[in-house]
Amino acid sequence: MDLTQKSSENVEYMVEAIKEKLRILNFGAVKASHFDEEMYEDLKYLYDMVMRKTSFSPSEMQAIAEELGSLRKQTQ
C-alpha cells in the first residue's frame, strides 16, 4: 500500500491500523469516514508514530485519542 498518496482508502487503512495497534475498545466509534483528505498529512504523521512504538502508556493512548478527535471532520 502506498501511503504517500492521499486517498480515502489510505485514510481508512491508517485509521483501522491505529485502532488495531492500540486495541482500545472505545475506539469503535472512530470510523474512517470521520476523516477527510484535508487532514491526510497529520493523520499519516500520527499513523507513522503509532506504528513505530511497541507499547503505549495510558497517557500516550489518551493523547492519541485526543489527536484523532482533533483530526475528525468538523460538522456544520
ABEGO torsion letter per residue (X at the ends): XBAABBBAAAAAAAAAAAAAAAGBAAAAABBAAABBAAAAAAAAAAAAAAAABABBBAAAAAAAAAAAAAABBBBX
